[in-house]
């Protein structure tokens, strides 16, 4: 049994190690983790940029990757505490975004301002306990390459957004988005799709 498995299987040891890495009731890792662990453990591609005012709540037990020539803009928050965050090459994470893993973002993606992607949900079923004491469940979000997500959009856990799709600003994406689609609304619905045969974008009739 490896060290990682031993820590996971020993509740007291796991609690102690977590305390060493993260202050109690906090999400942000301790400074020594930020300075001396994360720079060596996580992957950052050539010419990738994380702006100075970005909040990086990343820890060594889950993956964080930022591809070459990609940027995370100021006032964003990246959290890999309960799932990996992997961002491809030539991708831009806009101002004020919140990304909570597990999230995978492909190459050449653009996220505008104040976009939320959260692969985490809080459990709530046991009414004898506060919601914050019931743990969490996760389901991965996947944003495929060449996608554009407009400002103030929310993408919920478990959703895949297909290649070269557009999510209109202010949308709440609760279901998978097919490749080469335009979606809009709350909940987001397909508005247009690309017809490979005709080479045109075609509107989709909305059923009432």
N, C-alpha and C positions, 0 to 999 in steps of 0.2 A: 504494500500500500504506500503510495507516494505521500509527500508532505501535504499537498492540497487536499487529498482525500481524508487524511488524518484530522486536519483542521475542520473540515466539513462534518465529520462524524463525531466530533467531541464538542458538545454544546458550550462547555465552559471555555475551552481553548478558542473556539470560534468567536465567542463574545469578547474575549480578551484581545484577540488579533484585530477584530473590528474596531475596538476602542483605540488600539494603537494607530489605526489608519484614519479613523473618522471620529470627531468629537461627538459625545452623546446628543441624540436628537438633532443631528445636523446631516446635511447631504454633502457638503463640501469637504474634501479630504484635508488632513492636516498639512501644514506648510512643508514638512519634511518629505511627505509623499509627493507633493507638487514639484518640489525642487530636485529631489534625488532619486525618485522612483519612476514617475510617469515619463520624463524625457527619455529614459532608456528602455522602458517597457512598451510604450505605445509607438505606432508608426506614423511618421509624417513625411510625405513625399517631397521631392525637390520643388523649391519655390512655393510651397504651400505656406499660407499665412493664417495665423490666428491673431486677430486684433487684440490690443492690450486690454480693452474693456469687456472682453468675453469672459463669462464665468464657466470654468472647466471643472465640473463635478465628475471627474473621471478617476477611476480606481483600478488597481492592477489586476483584479480578479476577472474582469471582462475586457474585451478588446475595444480599443479606440484606434481608428485609422483615418487619416486624411490624405487623399491622393495628391499627386503632383499638380501644381498650378491651381489648387483649390484655395478658397478663402472662407473663413468664418468671420463675419462682420461683428462690430461692436454691439454690446448689450445683449448678445445671444447667450443661451445656457445650453451646455451639452452635458448630459448625465448618462453614464453607462453603469450605474449602480446595480440594476437588475437585468441588464441586457446589453450586448455589444452595440456600438455605434460605428458604422463603417461608411465612409464617404469617399466617393470615387474621384477621378481626376477631372480637372477643369470645371469644377462645380463651385457654385457660390451660395453660401448660406447667408441670407440677408439680415439686416439690422433687426435685433430684438426677437430672433427666432428661439424657440424652445424645442430641443430634440432629446427625448427620453427613450433609451433603448428598450427592447431590441429594435433597431432601425438600420436598414441598409439603403443607401442612396447611391445611384449609379453615376456614370460619367456624364459630363456636360449638362448637369441639372442646374436649374435656377430656382431658388426660393426667395420670394420677395419679403416684405417686412412683416413682422409679428405673426409668422407662421408657427403652428404648434403641431408637432408629430410626437405622439406618445404611445409607445408600445406597452404601457402599464395601465392597469386598472386596479382600484382598491376593492378588496373583498368587503362585503357588507351584510351577508345573509344572517349572521348571528346577532340578534338584537340585544343579547346580554352583554355585548362588548362594544366599546367605541369602534367606529370604522377604522381608525388609524391603528388599532391593536389587532386587526384581523388579517394582516398580511396583504400580499398583492398577488395578482395573476398577470401574466404577460402573453402577448401574441405579436409576432414580428410584423413590422411595417416595411414594405419594400417600395421604393420609388425607382423605377427603371430609367435608363439613360434618356437624355435629351428632353426631359419633362420640365415644364414650367408650372410653378405653383404660385398663385397670386396672393396678395397681401391679406392678412387676417383670416387665413384658412386654417381649419382644424382637420387633421387626419387622425382617425381613431385606430386603436390597436387592431391588428389582424388584417389591415387593408393592403392590397397591392395596387399601385398605380402603374399602368402599362407604359411602354416606350413611347416617346414623342407625344405625350398627352399634355393638355392644358387644363389646369384647375382654376376657374375664375375666382377672383378675390371675394372673400367673405363666405366661401363655401364650407360646408361641413361634410367631409367624405366618410361615409359609414360603410360603403361597399366597394368591392374591387372595381377599378376603372380599366376598361379594355385599352389596348394599345391604340395609338392614333385616334384619340377621342378628345372632345372638349366637354367638360362637365361644369355644372353651375348649380348653386342653390343649397338649401338646407332642408332635407338631406340632398346631397349633390346627385344630379341626374345627368345622363348623357344628352348633350345638346346637339353636337355634331360628331360625325365620324369621317375618316378618310376612306374613300372608295379607291382601292388599289387598281381596279379595272379602268375607271374613268379618269383617275388622277385628280379628283376634285374632293373638296370637303363638302359633305352633304348634311343638311339638317335632319334631325331625328324627330318624328312626330311624337308628341307627349300624350300618353294615355291618361285619361281622367279617372 
